[in-house]
Amino acid sequence: MLTIALPKGRIAEETMSLLADIFDSEFKFESRKLILKTEKFTFLNVRNQDVPTYVEYGSADLGVVGLDVITEKELDIVDLLDLQIGKCKVAIGIKNDDELDWSRPDIKIATKMVNITKNYFASKAVGVEVIKLYGSIELAPLVGLADAIVDIVETGETMRENGLKVAEDIMESSAHLIANKNSFFEKKAEILELYNLLKEAIENRAK
């Protein structure tokens, strides 16, 4: 029996759809329930940002989470497979009439992705002051809190609606299957069996 932590919303639904294709069985959380038990799996329905915590501490053997979260949290887990769902980018956003001036010594960036931001600007040898926000990040440049933002971009519509544009892409992200290190050792056969089935299903969908 494998315990799998899934992020609430679209990623969970798409992961369960993938598993439904493999096992020819419907997987669906009932109403507001946070646990779903089936013959082969126990699914946990948790917040996206909490998935890695459940996996890292061993409350879940496996989890599905974005590469951006894995990179940001610098996790001590096994990154098994890119599931090719939940595709997006981490990008720098600025006001429509601004340009990103890399020569400035004091660029202020508002973001919830502090490590990704610091590492990216460090790779360009540019000093940055990071202001951590948890939501409505697009507001920061509009009210002068920051020069730019670093945020997840899927279609870019949220930025456009708020008078912002993408100045530069930092990284591409999609949902990955991750494993707890101890679980990977203790339940290796079960995990690798699921890994191979998922890999084959992803390849078939791409055809």
C-alpha atoms as an extended CHARMM CRD file, in Angstrom:
* protein
*
       207  EXT
         1         1  MET       CA              0.0000000000        0.0000000000        0.0000000000  PROA      1               0.0000000000
         2         2  LEU       CA              1.4170000000        3.3530000000       -1.0530000000  PROA      2               0.0000000000
         3         3  THR       CA              0.3610000000        6.6930000000        0.4240000000  PROA      3               0.0000000000
         4         4  ILE       CA              0.3630000000        9.5270000000       -2.1190000000  PROA      4               0.0000000000
         5         5  ALA       CA              0.0280000000       13.2220000000       -1.2470000000  PROA      5               0.0000000000
         6         6  LEU       CA             -1.7550000000       15.2120000000       -3.9490000000  PROA      6               0.0000000000
         7         7  PRO       CA             -2.1690000000       18.9850000000       -4.2020000000  PROA      7               0.0000000000
         8         8  LYS       CA             -5.7660000000       20.2040000000       -4.1230000000  PROA      8               0.0000000000
         9         9  GLY       CA             -7.3100000000       21.2320000000       -7.4410000000  PROA      9               0.0000000000
        10        10  ARG       CA             -6.4000000000       20.6210000000      -11.0570000000  PROA      10              0.0000000000
        11        11  ILE       CA             -3.1140000000       18.7730000000      -10.4820000000  PROA      11              0.0000000000
        12        12  ALA       CA             -4.8200000000       16.2130000000       -8.2350000000  PROA      12              0.0000000000
        13        13  GLU       CA             -7.5900000000       15.7070000000      -10.8070000000  PROA      13              0.0000000000
        14        14  GLU       CA             -5.1180000000       15.2740000000      -13.6760000000  PROA      14              0.0000000000
        15        15  THR       CA             -2.9730000000       12.8550000000      -11.6340000000  PROA      15              0.0000000000
        16        16  MET       CA             -6.0440000000       10.7900000000      -10.7430000000  PROA      16              0.0000000000
        17        17  SER       CA             -7.0980000000       10.8180000000      -14.3950000000  PROA      17              0.0000000000
        18        18  LEU       CA             -3.6750000000        9.4190000000      -15.2960000000  PROA      18              0.0000000000
        19        19  LEU       CA             -4.0260000000        6.7050000000      -12.6390000000  PROA      19              0.0000000000
        20        20  ALA       CA             -7.5790000000        5.9650000000      -13.8130000000  PROA      20              0.0000000000
        21        21  ASP       CA             -6.2060000000        5.2790000000      -17.3110000000  PROA      21              0.0000000000
        22        22  ILE       CA             -3.6190000000        2.9030000000      -15.8660000000  PROA      22              0.0000000000
        23        23  PHE       CA             -5.7970000000        0.9630000000      -13.4220000000  PROA      23              0.0000000000
        24        24  ASP       CA             -9.1080000000        1.2730000000      -15.2970000000  PROA      24              0.0000000000
        25        25  SER       CA            -10.7540000000        2.5540000000      -12.1280000000  PROA      25              0.0000000000
        26        26  GLU       CA            -12.0660000000        5.9450000000      -11.0160000000  PROA      26              0.0000000000
        27        27  PHE       CA            -10.1700000000        7.8120000000       -8.2870000000  PROA      27              0.0000000000
        28        28  LYS       CA            -12.0410000000       10.7420000000       -6.7590000000  PROA      28              0.0000000000
        29        29  PHE       CA            -12.1370000000       12.4790000000       -3.3790000000  PROA      29              0.0000000000
        30        30  GLU       CA            -15.6560000000       12.6410000000       -1.9350000000  PROA      30              0.0000000000
        31        31  SER       CA            -16.9070000000       16.1570000000       -1.2000000000  PROA      31              0.0000000000
        32        32  ARG       CA            -14.6100000000       17.6980000000        1.4340000000  PROA      32              0.0000000000
        33        33  LYS       CA            -12.8350000000       14.4990000000        2.4770000000  PROA      33              0.0000000000
        34        34  LEU       CA             -9.0510000000       14.7170000000        2.7020000000  PROA      34              0.0000000000
        35        35  ILE       CA             -8.2880000000       10.9790000000        2.5630000000  PROA      35              0.0000000000
        36        36  LEU       CA             -9.2260000000        8.4830000000       -0.1290000000  PROA      36              0.0000000000
        37        37  LYS       CA             -8.4340000000        4.7990000000        0.4140000000  PROA      37              0.0000000000
        38        38  THR       CA             -8.4690000000        2.3030000000       -2.4520000000  PROA      38              0.0000000000
        39        39  GLU       CA             -7.2210000000       -1.2410000000       -2.8390000000  PROA      39              0.0000000000
        40        40  LYS       CA             -3.7260000000       -0.1440000000       -3.8370000000  PROA      40              0.0000000000
        41        41  PHE       CA             -3.3520000000        3.4300000000       -2.5450000000  PROA      41              0.0000000000
        42        42  THR       CA             -4.1630000000        5.9200000000        0.1670000000  PROA      42              0.0000000000
        43        43  PHE       CA             -4.4350000000        9.4550000000       -1.2400000000  PROA      43              0.0000000000
        44        44  LEU       CA             -4.0250000000       12.5790000000        0.8760000000  PROA      44              0.0000000000
        45        45  ASN       CA             -5.5750000000       15.8260000000       -0.4050000000  PROA      45              0.0000000000
        46        46  VAL       CA             -3.3480000000       18.6720000000        0.8540000000  PROA      46              0.0000000000
        47        47  ARG       CA             -2.2700000000       22.2110000000       -0.0310000000  PROA      47              0.0000000000
        48        48  ASN       CA              0.2450000000       22.3820000000       -2.8700000000  PROA      48              0.0000000000
        49        49  GLN       CA              2.9740000000       23.9030000000       -0.6940000000  PROA      49              0.0000000000
        50        50  ASP       CA              2.4850000000       21.1780000000        1.9510000000  PROA      50              0.0000000000
        51        51  VAL       CA              2.9150000000       18.1610000000       -0.3650000000  PROA      51              0.0000000000
        52        52  PRO       CA              6.7350000000       18.0760000000        0.0120000000  PROA      52              0.0000000000
        53        53  THR       CA              6.4610000000       18.2770000000        3.8110000000  PROA      53              0.0000000000
        54        54  TYR       CA              4.2300000000       15.1970000000        3.9610000000  PROA      54              0.0000000000
        55        55  VAL       CA              6.6900000000       13.3460000000        1.7050000000  PROA      55              0.0000000000
        56        56  GLU       CA              9.9090000000       14.5520000000        3.3300000000  PROA      56              0.0000000000
        57        57  TYR       CA              8.6860000000       13.6000000000        6.8260000000  PROA      57              0.0000000000
        58        58  GLY       CA              7.3920000000       10.2170000000        5.6940000000  PROA      58              0.0000000000
        59        59  SER       CA              3.6540000000       10.7440000000        6.2010000000  PROA      59              0.0000000000
        60        60  ALA       CA              3.3450000000       10.0340000000        2.4680000000  PROA      60              0.0000000000
        61        61  ASP       CA              5.5120000000        7.6790000000        0.4200000000  PROA      61              0.0000000000
        62        62  LEU       CA              4.9670000000        9.6700000000       -2.7480000000  PROA      62              0.0000000000
        63        63  GLY       CA              3.7440000000       13.1020000000       -3.7330000000  PROA      63              0.0000000000
        64        64  VAL       CA              2.9440000000       15.1710000000       -6.7820000000  PROA      64              0.0000000000
        65        65  VAL       CA              4.2900000000       18.7090000000       -6.7590000000  PROA      65              0.0000000000
        66        66  GLY       CA              5.5950000000       21.3590000000       -9.1270000000  PROA      66              0.0000000000
        67        67  LEU       CA              9.2810000000       21.5260000000      -10.0070000000  PROA      67              0.0000000000
        68        68  ASP       CA              9.1650000000       25.1670000000       -8.8460000000  PROA      68              0.0000000000
        69        69  VAL       CA              8.2410000000       24.0190000000       -5.3160000000  PROA      69              0.0000000000
        70        70  ILE       CA             10.9590000000       21.3300000000       -5.3400000000  PROA      70              0.0000000000
        71        71  THR       CA             13.5320000000       23.9180000000       -6.4440000000  PROA      71              0.0000000000
        72        72  GLU       CA             12.3460000000       26.5840000000       -3.9870000000  PROA      72              0.0000000000
        73        73  LYS       CA             12.2710000000       24.3080000000       -0.9490000000  PROA      73              0.0000000000
        74        74  GLU       CA             15.5740000000       22.5310000000       -1.8180000000  PROA      74              0.0000000000
        75        75  LEU       CA             14.0420000000       19.2590000000       -0.6730000000  PROA      75              0.0000000000
        76        76  ASP       CA             15.7170000000       16.1180000000        0.5850000000  PROA      76              0.0000000000
        77        77  ILE       CA             13.5550000000       13.7720000000       -1.5010000000  PROA      77              0.0000000000
        78        78  VAL       CA             13.8240000000       11.5460000000       -4.5820000000  PROA      78              0.0000000000
        79        79  ASP       CA             12.6230000000       13.2990000000       -7.7570000000  PROA      79              0.0000000000
        80        80  LEU       CA             11.2670000000       10.4030000000       -9.8000000000  PROA      80              0.0000000000
        81        81  LEU       CA              9.3430000000       11.5780000000      -12.8460000000  PROA      81              0.0000000000
        82        82  ASP       CA              8.0800000000       14.5930000000      -14.7630000000  PROA      82              0.0000000000
        83        83  LEU       CA              4.3540000000       13.8960000000      -15.1420000000  PROA      83              0.0000000000
        84        84  GLN       CA              4.0120000000       16.4640000000      -17.9760000000  PROA      84              0.0000000000
        85        85  ILE       CA              0.9830000000       18.1170000000      -16.3460000000  PROA      85              0.0000000000
        86        86  GLY       CA              0.4920000000       21.4730000000      -14.6430000000  PROA      86              0.0000000000
        87        87  LYS       CA              2.9440000000       23.1320000000      -16.9990000000  PROA      87              0.0000000000
        88        88  CYS       CA              3.8750000000       26.7340000000      -16.2420000000  PROA      88              0.0000000000
        89        89  LYS       CA              6.8490000000       29.0680000000      -15.9590000000  PROA      89              0.0000000000
        90        90  VAL       CA              8.4690000000       31.0570000000      -13.1940000000  PROA      90              0.0000000000
        91        91  ALA       CA              8.9830000000       34.5240000000      -14.6330000000  PROA      91              0.0000000000
        92        92  ILE       CA              9.9310000000       38.0870000000      -13.8020000000  PROA      92              0.0000000000
        93        93  GLY       CA              7.0330000000       40.5250000000      -14.2390000000  PROA      93              0.0000000000
        94        94  ILE       CA              7.2850000000       44.3070000000      -14.5430000000  PROA      94              0.0000000000
        95        95  LYS       CA              4.9380000000       47.1800000000      -15.3310000000  PROA      95              0.0000000000
        96        96  ASN       CA              4.0520000000       47.4990000000      -19.0240000000  PROA      96              0.0000000000
        97        97  ASP       CA              5.9220000000       50.7830000000      -19.4210000000  PROA      97              0.0000000000
        98        98  ASP       CA              9.0450000000       49.6360000000      -17.5280000000  PROA      98              0.0000000000
        99        99  GLU       CA             12.2030000000       47.8560000000      -18.6480000000  PROA      99              0.0000000000
       100       100  LEU       CA             14.2930000000       45.5920000000      -16.4200000000  PROA      100             0.0000000000
       101       101  ASP       CA             17.5410000000       47.4510000000      -15.6930000000  PROA      101             0.0000000000
       102       102  TRP       CA             20.1650000000       44.8360000000      -14.8170000000  PROA      102             0.0000000000
       103       103  SER       CA             22.7490000000       47.5370000000      -14.0800000000  PROA      103             0.0000000000
       104       104  ARG       CA             20.8650000000       48.7790000000      -11.0150000000  PROA      104             0.0000000000
       105       105  PRO       CA             22.4600000000       47.7570000000       -7.7050000000  PROA      105             0.0000000000
       106       106  ASP       CA             19.2240000000       47.7170000000       -5.7110000000  PROA      106             0.0000000000
       107       107  ILE       CA             16.4650000000       45.9170000000       -7.6000000000  PROA      107             0.0000000000
       108       108  LYS       CA             13.4860000000       45.1580000000       -5.3460000000  PROA      108             0.0000000000
       109       109  ILE       CA             11.5930000000       41.9570000000       -6.1430000000  PROA      109             0.0000000000
       110       110  ALA       CA              8.3180000000       40.8760000000       -4.5460000000  PROA      110             0.0000000000
       111       111  THR       CA              7.7620000000       37.1130000000       -4.5370000000  PROA      111             0.0000000000
       112       112  LYS       CA              6.8910000000       34.0410000000       -2.5180000000  PROA      112             0.0000000000
       113       113  MET       CA              9.8010000000       32.2020000000       -4.2360000000  PROA      113             0.0000000000
       114       114  VAL       CA             12.6890000000       33.6890000000       -2.3070000000  PROA      114             0.0000000000
       115       115  ASN       CA             15.3630000000       31.0500000000       -3.0270000000  PROA      115             0.0000000000
       116       116  ILE       CA             14.6340000000       30.8260000000       -6.7590000000  PROA      116             0.0000000000
       117       117  THR       CA             14.7520000000       34.6240000000       -7.0030000000  PROA      117             0.0000000000
       118       118  LYS       CA             17.9800000000       35.0390000000       -5.0310000000  PROA      118             0.0000000000
       119       119  ASN       CA             19.7180000000       32.2400000000       -6.9330000000  PROA      119             0.0000000000
       120       120  TYR       CA             18.6520000000       33.5830000000      -10.3310000000  PROA      120             0.0000000000
       121       121  PHE       CA             19.8120000000       37.1260000000       -9.6510000000  PROA      121             0.0000000000
       122       122  ALA       CA             23.0450000000       35.8050000000       -8.0980000000  PROA      122             0.0000000000
       123       123  SER       CA             23.6990000000       33.8360000000      -11.2980000000  PROA      123             0.0000000000
       124       124  LYS       CA             23.6100000000       37.1620000000      -13.1330000000  PROA      124             0.0000000000
       125       125  ALA       CA             25.7970000000       38.8250000000      -10.4790000000  PROA      125             0.0000000000
       126       126  VAL       CA             23.0160000000       41.3040000000       -9.7180000000  PROA      126             0.0000000000
       127       127  GLY       CA             22.1640000000       42.4420000000       -6.1940000000  PROA      127             0.0000000000
       128       128  VAL       CA             18.5240000000       42.0610000000       -5.2360000000  PROA      128             0.0000000000
       129       129  GLU       CA             16.3220000000       42.9010000000       -2.2690000000  PROA      129             0.0000000000
       130       130  VAL       CA             13.6110000000       40.2700000000       -1.9320000000  PROA      130             0.0000000000
       131       131  ILE       CA             10.2940000000       41.1990000000       -0.3450000000  PROA      131             0.0000000000
       132       132  LYS       CA              8.3300000000       38.0770000000        0.5760000000  PROA      132             0.0000000000
       133       133  LEU       CA              4.6090000000       38.1600000000       -0.1680000000  PROA      133             0.0000000000
       134       134  TYR       CA              2.0750000000       35.3330000000        0.0150000000  PROA      134             0.0000000000
       135       135  GLY       CA             -0.5530000000       36.5510000000       -2.4290000000  PROA      135             0.0000000000
       136       136  SER       CA             -1.7110000000       39.3570000000       -4.7630000000  PROA      136             0.0000000000
       137       137  ILE       CA              1.9270000000       39.7070000000       -5.7880000000  PROA      137             0.0000000000
       138       138  GLU       CA              0.9960000000       41.6220000000       -8.9650000000  PROA      138             0.0000000000
       139       139  LEU       CA              0.0290000000       44.5710000000       -6.7590000000  PROA      139             0.0000000000
       140       140  ALA       CA              3.6000000000       45.2070000000       -5.5480000000  PROA      140             0.0000000000
       141       141  PRO       CA              4.9960000000       47.0650000000       -8.6160000000  PROA      141             0.0000000000
       142       142  LEU       CA              1.7530000000       48.9930000000       -9.0520000000  PROA      142             0.0000000000
       143       143  VAL       CA              1.9950000000       50.6220000000       -5.6210000000  PROA      143             0.0000000000
       144       144  GLY       CA              5.7710000000       51.0670000000       -5.5670000000  PROA      144             0.0000000000
       145       145  LEU       CA              6.5240000000       48.2700000000       -3.0910000000  PROA      145             0.0000000000
       146       146  ALA       CA              8.8280000000       46.5690000000       -5.6230000000  PROA      146             0.0000000000
       147       147  ASP       CA             10.3570000000       47.1520000000       -9.0420000000  PROA      147             0.0000000000
       148       148  ALA       CA              9.3040000000       43.7280000000      -10.2870000000  PROA      148             0.0000000000
       149       149  ILE       CA              7.8100000000       40.4080000000       -9.2190000000  PROA      149             0.0000000000
       150       150  VAL       CA              8.7930000000       36.7790000000       -9.5950000000  PROA      150             0.0000000000
       151       151  ASP       CA              5.7520000000       34.5550000000       -9.9200000000  PROA      151             0.0000000000
       152       152  ILE       CA              4.1820000000       31.5570000000      -11.6190000000  PROA      152             0.0000000000
       153       153  VAL       CA              2.8800000000       32.2780000000      -15.1230000000  PROA      153             0.0000000000
       154       154  GLU       CA              0.5590000000       29.9220000000      -17.0030000000  PROA      154             0.0000000000
       155       155  THR       CA             -1.1000000000       32.0590000000      -19.6750000000  PROA      155             0.0000000000
       156       156  GLY       CA              0.1200000000       35.4750000000      -18.5220000000  PROA      156             0.0000000000
       157       157  GLU       CA             -3.4810000000       36.6670000000      -18.2610000000  PROA      157             0.0000000000
       158       158  THR       CA             -3.2600000000       37.6640000000      -14.5770000000  PROA      158             0.0000000000
       159       159  MET       CA             -0.2350000000       39.8500000000      -15.2670000000  PROA      159             0.0000000000
       160       160  ARG       CA             -1.8500000000       41.4330000000      -18.3220000000  PROA      160             0.0000000000
       161       161  GLU       CA             -5.0540000000       42.2100000000      -16.4300000000  PROA      161             0.0000000000
       162       162  ASN       CA             -2.9770000000       44.0580000000      -13.8300000000  PROA      162             0.0000000000
       163       163  GLY       CA             -0.8840000000       46.1220000000      -16.2410000000  PROA      163             0.0000000000
       164       164  LEU       CA              2.2050000000       43.9100000000      -16.0620000000  PROA      164             0.0000000000
       165       165  LYS       CA              4.2470000000       42.0360000000      -18.6560000000  PROA      165             0.0000000000
       166       166  VAL       CA              6.7590000000       39.1750000000      -18.5470000000  PROA      166             0.0000000000
       167       167  ALA       CA             10.2710000000       40.6080000000      -18.6840000000  PROA      167             0.0000000000
       168       168  GLU       CA             12.1490000000       37.3150000000      -18.5220000000  PROA      168             0.0000000000
       169       169  ASP       CA             11.5270000000       33.6100000000      -17.9020000000  PROA      169             0.0000000000
       170       170  ILE       CA             13.4870000000       32.0580000000      -15.0460000000  PROA      170             0.0000000000
       171       171  MET       CA             12.5000000000       28.3890000000      -15.3570000000  PROA      171             0.0000000000
       172       172  GLU       CA              9.8870000000       26.0250000000      -16.7160000000  PROA      172             0.0000000000
       173       173  SER       CA              7.9000000000       23.9310000000      -14.2850000000  PROA      173             0.0000000000
       174       174  SER       CA              5.5110000000       21.0000000000      -14.3300000000  PROA      174             0.0000000000
       175       175  ALA       CA              4.2230000000       18.4850000000      -11.7920000000  PROA      175             0.0000000000
       176       176  HSD       CA              6.7560000000       15.8570000000      -10.7000000000  PROA      176             0.0000000000
       177       177  LEU       CA              6.3330000000       12.5710000000       -8.8490000000  PROA      177             0.0000000000
       178       178  ILE       CA              8.5370000000       12.6500000000       -5.7410000000  PROA      178             0.0000000000
       179       179  ALA       CA              9.3220000000        9.9860000000       -3.1460000000  PROA      179             0.0000000000
       180       180  ASN       CA             10.3690000000        9.8680000000        0.4820000000  PROA      180             0.0000000000
       181       181  LYS       CA             13.9390000000        8.5290000000        0.6630000000  PROA      181             0.0000000000
       182       182  ASN       CA             13.1610000000        5.8200000000        3.2330000000  PROA      182             0.0000000000
       183       183  SER       CA             10.0180000000        4.7550000000        1.3680000000  PROA      183             0.0000000000
       184       184  PHE       CA             12.0030000000        4.5160000000       -1.8550000000  PROA      184             0.0000000000
       185       185  PHE       CA             14.3530000000        2.0920000000       -0.1160000000  PROA      185             0.0000000000
       186       186  GLU       CA             11.7160000000        0.0980000000        1.7910000000  PROA      186             0.0000000000
       187       187  LYS       CA              9.0100000000       -0.0020000000       -0.9130000000  PROA      187             0.0000000000
       188       188  LYS       CA             11.2230000000        0.1630000000       -3.9630000000  PROA      188             0.0000000000
       189       189  ALA       CA              9.4640000000       -2.5950000000       -5.9240000000  PROA      189             0.0000000000
       190       190  GLU       CA              6.0030000000       -1.0320000000       -5.4560000000  PROA      190             0.0000000000
       191       191  ILE       CA              7.2410000000        2.4650000000       -6.2470000000  PROA      191             0.0000000000
       192       192  LEU       CA              9.1540000000        1.3980000000       -9.3460000000  PROA      192             0.0000000000
       193       193  GLU       CA              6.1420000000       -0.5700000000      -10.5830000000  PROA      193             0.0000000000
       194       194  LEU       CA              3.9900000000        2.5710000000      -10.3350000000  PROA      194             0.0000000000
       195       195  TYR       CA              6.7970000000        4.6730000000      -11.8360000000  PROA      195             0.0000000000
       196       196  ASN       CA              7.0040000000        2.4140000000      -14.9020000000  PROA      196             0.0000000000
       197       197  LEU       CA              3.2170000000        2.3780000000      -15.3720000000  PROA      197             0.0000000000
       198       198  LEU       CA              3.0500000000        6.1920000000      -15.1270000000  PROA      198             0.0000000000
       199       199  LYS       CA              6.0020000000        6.6240000000      -17.4850000000  PROA      199             0.0000000000
       200       200  GLU       CA              4.3420000000        4.3870000000      -20.0760000000  PROA      200             0.0000000000
       201       201  ALA       CA              0.9860000000        6.1810000000      -19.7100000000  PROA      201             0.0000000000
       202       202  ILE       CA              2.6480000000        9.5960000000      -20.1450000000  PROA      202             0.0000000000
       203       203  GLU       CA              4.4890000000        8.4000000000      -23.2440000000  PROA      203             0.0000000000
       204       204  ASN       CA              1.2550000000        6.9870000000      -24.7050000000  PROA      204             0.0000000000
       205       205  ARG       CA             -0.5930000000       10.2730000000      -24.0850000000  PROA      205             0.0000000000
       206       206  ALA       CA              2.1790000000       12.1690000000      -25.8680000000  PROA      206             0.0000000000
       207       207  LYS       CA              1.8100000000       10.0480000000      -29.0330000000  PROA      207             0.0000000000
